[in-house]
């Protein structure tokens, strides 16, 4: 049922009180018990972001010739980004609304570039299995076929297979720094050599790592080269609203030079409203996003970001050591950035049941699949709760080990069942059907449990419970 617009306006203080009340069931991110989605430092920084955003909340970056202040802010954000990514003076780019827009723009750019320069009519891109879901969305939006590189045991892409996938229709290759599911930095140098030898553009998805890996390296952490120091790298996406701690949404996409960036831009010359040009996906580009991102970079500077990176790394290392010290658990792969995943090595210890126990203790724990695991995206402020998290994790493992039946209950049962449901196309269709119903006119609030950056499969069961129930019912009717 639709809720109509009120006939008369309410008092603003009442409206603000209602807004505050709406947050009652949201995750406790200010207590640092959430492990994705939010990059919160403290109220002082949040107030600073609000003030910076408010100063340009009405300005529009659509036409860079109108609000020259916004073009200055954008240029300086891109310049600062190019600096920490070891770019030359030729590196250029734009501020986008988030990592997904940055990824979409790279695919559009390289599709159009290949169409123009090599007359490619059936474009393909080569991406690892661990690539962020935004790349699959870009494939669907821009009709660029994906060729998926399988992983080796260390969760890095199989480069021999990658090399064999390249053909005349290849418009780009992707590497991640790091990839989201396990926190592994793809072997960018080796992929760069392949890309350069074949004259194929290489994009590095550093939406997660772009504003923390450089500062970890400055602090002496042995991070392998992954940015513009690698000759084959032609573009990089990096989110300022993640480990840059800017307000949402602010990301960047930069290119090695303007010859690439030109293909990102859209121009239409025959519109009755005049000649139209746009540098990225959005038309209206919120000025507040520019100003808050610029202000954040100015506020922290390299010294501030190095301190945040040091605290984050300490938290990550203590968490990984603590997880590895628990019998039956192991960290997946060799994560080098701010996030990692871990799994069970004990067939009798169900990792999803451990996740259920952590949820019950007030942690918002995200799930991985293929292979099953639990995921943590760590920020500097998580350093304050490392000991509490590990203590609860040890207790959760003990509870699950003492009661194997927990694997057949709650989220553990849901995720366990879903992982073994065949006919993935049918599952996709059912997810779309149920998910879209949440948006039916007058449908009210979404009936979804908390989810991670990766969507509905990342968080606690909600929609997934319903999918599994549908599948079980379907199988029972089929006999």
N, C-alpha and C positions, 0 to 999 in steps of 0.2 A: 504494500500500500504506500502510495506517495505521501510524503509529508509536505504539505503546501508551504509556500513562502508566507511568513507572517504578514498580516495586514498592516501592522504598525511596527516600527522598530523598537527593539528592546534597549534598555540601558546598557551602556558599554561595559560597566563594571560587572553586570550580570552575565553578559556574554563571555567576558574573560574568565569568570568563575566557572561557567559551563565548560569552556574549553579545558580548563585545568582539571575538571572532574572527568572529562572524557579520557584522560590519561591513566585513570586508576588501574586499569587492567593491562597496561602496557608493561614491557620488560623493565626491570630495575637497572637501567644502564648507568645511572648515577652512582650505583653501588658496585659497578664494574663486574656484574654477574652475567652480562651479555657478551658473546664472543663473535659477533659480526654486526654489520649494519650501521653501527654508531661509533664515532671516534670522538669521544667526549673527554675533555680534560678537567675542567672545573667551571664553576659559575662565573668566575672573573673573565675567563676566556670567552665563554658563551655570551656574556654581556658585551664584550668588545666586538664580537662578530655581529651581534644584533645592531650595535651602533654603526658599525662600518657599512653593513648592508642597508640600513635605513637611509643613510646619506644619499644612496643612489637607487632607492627602491622604485622610483618612478621612471628612471632613465631607461632607454631602450638602445641596445647595441646593434639593431638591425642595419642601420646605415652608419658606417664609421665616419662619414663626413659631417654628420649632424652633431652627435655628442662626442666632440673631440676628446673630452676627458676620458670617456670609456675606451677610446682607441689607444690613448696613452697608457691606461691601466692594463689593457690587454697586451700591448706591445711589451710592457715591462714584465708582465707575468711570463710571457713566452721567452723573453730574454733570460730571465732568472732560471727558467726550466732548462733552456738550452745550456746554460752555464753548468748546472750540476750534472747534466747528461753528456758533458764533454763535447758539445757541439761547436762547430766553427761559426764565424760571423754570418754564414749563409743559411744557417738553420732558421726556419720560420714556421709559423703555425697559427692556430687559433685556440681560444678558450671555448670549451663546449659545456653542455649541461651535465655531463657525467661520462663514466667510462664506456657505457653502451654506445652513446653517440659518437665518441672517439673511435671505437671499433667499427661502427657502421660506416663512418667517413673513410676509413682506410680501405675498406672493401670497395666502396663506390669509386674511390680515386683510382685504385689499381685496375678495376674493371674497365673504366673509361680510358685509362692510359693505354691498356693493352688493345682496346678496340681501335683507338686512334693510331697508335704506332705500329701495331702488328696485325691489325684487322682480325683480332680474335672475336669470334661470334659465339662460342660456347665456353665461357670463362670458367676456370676451376681455381680453387685455392687449396693449398696443402697446409693442414693444421694438425697438431698432435691431439690424441684422444683427450688430453687434460685441458685443452683450450676452453676458455670461459664460454658459457652458453651464449654470450652476446655475438660470438662469431657464427653460431648456428642460426641465430636470428638474422644476422646480416646476410647469410647465404639465402635464406628464404625471402627476405625483403628485396634483394638485388639480383636474384636468380644467378648466383655464382655457386657452382657445384663444389661440394666439399670432398676432398680426398683425405681420409683420416689416417694419420700415421700411428701405428700401434706402439705400445710402450715396451721397454725392456723391464727387467725385474727391478731396476732402480728407479722406475717411474719416469725416466727420460725417454724421448722418442727414439725409435730405431732409425738411425740415420742412413743405413744401407737401404732400407725400404723407402725412406723419404726420397733419396736420390733417384730411385727407380720410378717414383710417381711423377716426376717432372716430365711434362710434354709441351707441345706447342700451345696448348690451351691454358697453361699455368699462368695466372696473372700475379700471384703473390705467394709467399711462404710466411708462416707465422711461427714465432717463438715467444715464450712467456718468461717474465722475470719478476716474481716467480709465478708458477701456475697455481691456481687457487686451491684445487682439491688437496694437495699434499705439501705445498710450499717449496717445491723443487725449482731451481733455476734451470731452464733448458740450456743445452750447450750452444749458446748463441755464436761463439766464435766458429765452431765447426759448421753450423748451419749457414753462417755468413759466408764461409768459403765456398760452400755448395751454391748458394744463391748468386754470389759474384761470378763464379765460373760459368753459370748458366744465364747470366744477365736477367735474373728474376728479382723483383723487389722483395725485401725482407722487412716485415713489420715486427717490432717487439712490443708485446702487450705488457707494459709495466704499470698498468692502472693501480695495482696493489703496491708494487715495489718502487715506483718512480720517485717518491718523496721520502724513502727511508733507506734503500740500498746505497745510494750515494753517500749518505751520512754514516752508515755503518762502515763503509770503506774508508771514509775520512778518519774514523776512529781506529782503524787498523784491522778491521775484520777482513779476512781474505776472500773477498767477493770476486769471482771471475769477471772479466770484461764482458759487458752485455749491451752497452749503449753505443753512442756514435764513435767510440774508439774502434769498434768493429767495422772494418771497411764495407762489408755487405749490407749493413743496416741502413735502410732508407727512411724509416719513420718509427716513431715511438709514441705510445699513448701513456699518459701519467695523470692520475687523479690528484688534484690538490685537496679535494674534500675527504680523502682518506688520511694517509699519514702526513699530509700537509696541514691537516686540522683546520681547513677552511670550512665555511658554511656550505651546505648542499645547495645547488649542485654546481660544482666547478671541476672540470677536467681539462686536460690539454691534449692536443694532437700536434706533434711537430714533424717536419720533414727535413731531410738533409738539405734541400734547396727548393726554390720557388718552382722549378720545373715540375716537381711532383705536386705541390700544393695547388697549382692551377687546375688540376683535374678534379680537385675536391669541390670547386666552386660551381655554382649554378647561375646561369644568366638567361633571361628571357627578354627578348627585345621587342616583341609585338603586342604586349599587354596594353589595353586601352588606358590603364592607369600610369603608364610610363615604362621605361626600361627598368627591369628589376634584376638585381644581383644579390646573391647570398653566399656567404663563405662557408656555411655549415648546414646542419639539418634544420635547425630552428629558424623561424622567421623572427618573431620577437625574441630578443636575447636579453634576459633580465640583468639590468645594470648592477643590482645588488650582489649578484654572484661574482661579478668582476671586482667590485670594491672590497668585498669581504675577503676574497682570495688574495688580492694585492696587499691588503692591510695585514693579513696573517703572515705572508712572506716577509714583509717589512718588520713585523713584530718579533718573529723568531730569529731571522737571519740564520746563517750557517751554524753559529755557535749554539743557538737554541735548538735547532733541529738535531745537532750532534748529541746534545744532552737527552733529548727525547729518544733518539735511536739507541743510545747507551742503556737507558732504562728499559726500553722495549726488549733489547737483546738479553739483558740480564733476566728479565721475566721469562722470555722464551727458553733460555738455556736452563733455568731452574725448573721450569715446567717439564721440559723434555727429559731432564735428568730424573725428576721425580716420577714421571710416567714410566721410564725405562726401569726404575728400581722396583716397580710393582710386579710381582710374579704374574706372568700370563699376559702382560701388555708389552707392546713395542711400538716405537715411532716408525712411521712409514717413510721409506726412502731416506734421503739426506737433505732435509730442508735447510736452507741458508738464510731465509728472510724472516719476516715477522709472524709467520703462521706455520702450522704443522697439523698432521693428523696421526692418530694412533689406532691400533687394532689389537684384537685378542690373538694370542698364539696358542691358547688352550681351547681345544674343541668343546670343552665343557663350560667355558666361560663366554656367554653370549654378550657381545659388545653393545648391542642395542639395549639389552636389559640393563647393562651398566649405565647407559645413557638415560634410561628411564629413572634409575635411582638418583642420578645427578639432577635431573629435572625436578624430582620430588624434593630435593634439598635446596631448590631455588636457583639453580644454574640454568641458563638458556644454552643447552648443548646442541650443536648441530651434528647431523649424521652424514656420513659418506656412504656411497655404494660402489661396488666394483673396484676394490674389495670393500666389505663393510668396515666402518670405522667411525670414530668421533673426531671432530674438527675443532680447532681453536685458532681464531685470529686475534693476536695479542697486541695490545697497545701499552704505552708507557704506564698508564694508570693501573693496569692489571698487576703490576709489581706489588701493589698493596694487598692483593688477595691470593697470591701464589700459594702460601701455606694453607689457607682455608680450602682452596680448590683441591690441592693434593690430599689433604686429610679426608675430605668428602669422597674423593675418588677411591682412596684405599678402602674406606668404609663401604662404598658402593660395590666394589669388587668382592669384598667379603660377603656381603648380603647375597649377591647373585651366585657366588660359588656355593654358598650354603643352601641355596634353594634353586635348583636348575629349572623348576617349573616356571620361574619368572620369565624364561625365554619364550613361553607360550602365551604371555599376557601383555596387555598394553601395547606400547609402541614397538616393543621387541617383536611381538607377533605380527604386527602390521608390516614392519620393514622386512622381517624375515620372509613373510608370504610374498610381498611385492617383488622382492629380488628374484623369486622363482616363478613369477607369472610369465608364461610364454606369450607369444603374439603381442609384441610390444606396440605394434601399430594399433591394435585394439585398445590397449591401455592408454595410448596417447589420445585416441578418440574419446574415451570415457573421461579422461582428465579434462579435456577441452569442454566436454558437455557439462560436467559438474562445476568446473571453474567459471565458465561463462554465466552459469545460472546465478552466481553471486552478484553479477552486475545487471541482472534484470531490473527494469525500471521499478523503483519502489522496493527493491530487495533488501534494503537496510544494510547493516554491517556485514562484512565478509565473515563467513563461517570457516575461517582458517586459523590454525594454530600458528604460533610464532615460527617464522621461517628465516633461512639464512640468505646471504647474497645470492645463492644459487636457486632461490625460489622455493616452491612448496615442498620439495623433497628434502630440503636442508634442515628443517626444524622438527618440532614435535608433531605427532600425528594429528590430523584433523580431517582435511580433505582425503588424505591417504587412507584413513580408516574406512571411509565410505567407498573408496575404490576397491579395497580388499573385500569388503562386505558384498559389494556387487559381484565380484569375481567368484567368491565362494557360493553365492546364491545361484549364479549362472551355471557353475559346475554341478551343483546338486540337482538342478533341473535337467541337466543333460545326462544325469545318471552316472 
